């Protein structure tokens, strides 16, 4: 059963990765870099500052940092334990996929997906009552995560697992946030 799932994962990677067009490589190489998204992070901070004042602001900022740090820590631990080779490092795949960047860490699960879905989910949950349009922020983790398949460094299961873990961590910290809200 696991072998069949891994085969589907491999085939889906090959299909999705090969949808890429060389003319768009620079775009995907750019959006896969966390630094490119700094304006979005600043925008999110501004929204949090507009929504919360004094003590609730401090708690919201601290919990947002806790979400990101916890997600990063869990991602690093799981990657070290699972030690799944990235598609770009798999000799069976290098002739079948387009590899655009070459990271040297492990693949499972995607830190890009985990962190972006964790941050987005937490922010959406704490701001959704004030900003009904806030759900549009999910465009970021979807593009950010898909870019990892496009550049050849993650399997689809890495992305799905990362998104799930990130979302669960955000839900956990949101429960704490609710209890701390006045």
C-alpha positions, -999 to +999 in steps of 0.1 A: +000+000+000+028+025+010+047+016-022+016+023-043+012+057-026+048+066-031+045+056-068+014+079-072+034+106-054+063+102-078+041+102-109+022+133-097+055+151-091+066+142-127+033+154-141+032+187-122+068+195-125+067+190-163+039+214-166+067+240-162+077+262-191+112+276-192+099+311-198+083+310-163+113+296-145+125+329-132+091+337-118+089+304-098+126+307-087+117+341-073+085+333-055+100+302-039+124+325-019+110+336+015+127+370+013+105+380-017+075+378+006+087+404+031+061+430+019+034+405+027+049+399+061+049+436+068+013+439+055+003+412+079+020+429+108+002+462+100-031+444+101-023+428+134-012+462+148-044+478+135-066+451+151-050+447+185-038+472+210-015+471+240-016+437+258-037+418+232-012+431+206+018+418+225+001+384+230-009+382+193+027+390+182+042+365+206+018+338+195+025+345+159+062+341+166+055+309+185+036+295+155+065+301+132+092+289+156+072+258+165+065+249+129+102+254+120+114+233+149+090+204+141+098+206+104+135+203+111+131+174+135+109+155+111+132+161+082+161+148+103+142+117+114+126+108+081+156+118+060+138+116+027+159+125-003+146+154-024+134+147-059+163+168-072+187+144-054+171+112-067+190+098-096+159+079-108+141+112-113+168+136-125+161+127-162+123+129-157+119+163-139+130+198-144+153+207-115+158+245-112+173+248-077+193+224-056+189+226-019+209+202+002+185+193+031+159+166+032+125+166+016+098+154+040+079+175+048+081+209+032+091+237+055+078+262+030+044+247+030+043+241+068+054+277+077+033+295+051+002+275+060+008+279+097+013+316+095-016+322+071-040+300+090-032+317+123-034+352+109-067+344+091-082+330+123-072+359+145-082+386+119-112+370+102-138+389+123-123+422+114-114+416+077-138+393+058-114+394+028-085+379+048-090+345+033-073+358+001-040+355+020-042+317+012-030+326-023+005+330-008+009+295+007-006+278-023+018+296-048+047+294-023+042+256-018+036+248-055+068+266-064+086+238-045+072+212-069+079+234-099+116+239-090+120+201-084+127+200-047+095+185-032+071+157-038+034+165-036+031+145-004+058+168+012+036+198+004+004+182+016+020+170+048+036+204+054+004+222+048-015+198+072+011+201+099+013+239+096-025+242+097-027+220+128+000+240+146-019+272+138-052+257+151-034+247+183-020+282+189-053+298+179-069+280+208-044+295+231-050+329+215-087+326+221-081+318+258-058+348+262-081+373+244-099+396+268 
